Amino acid sequence: MLDIQNAVCYIVIVKLTCHKEAGMKNRIEEIRKERGIRQEDFAKLMGVSRQTISSLETGRYNPSIFLAHKIAQFFGMTIEEVFLFDEEGA
């Protein structure tokens, strides 16, 4: 039986998978800039390349559930607050 946290993670994984084709929108650049964090510094903190952060911010790349969680946790937000899911496009 799934507990609530696992159920939420499952839903997020399904939504991330469903949006691979359409490209998922996110607020990474907006939040990062509000906090005065350079793209290169943020990339180092997340353990990815600057190019990965750039691709995330422009919607050319969708993160793994682990990276999405790490980004949201770093910002002190939920995944749903950082990554915008278009229910109409799913």
Buried (B, 14 or more C-beta within 10 A) or exposed (E): EEEEEEEBBEEBEEBBEBBEEEBBEBBBBEBBEEEEBEBEEBBEEBEBEBEBBBBBBEBEBBBEBEBBBBBBEBBEBEBEEBBEBEEEEE
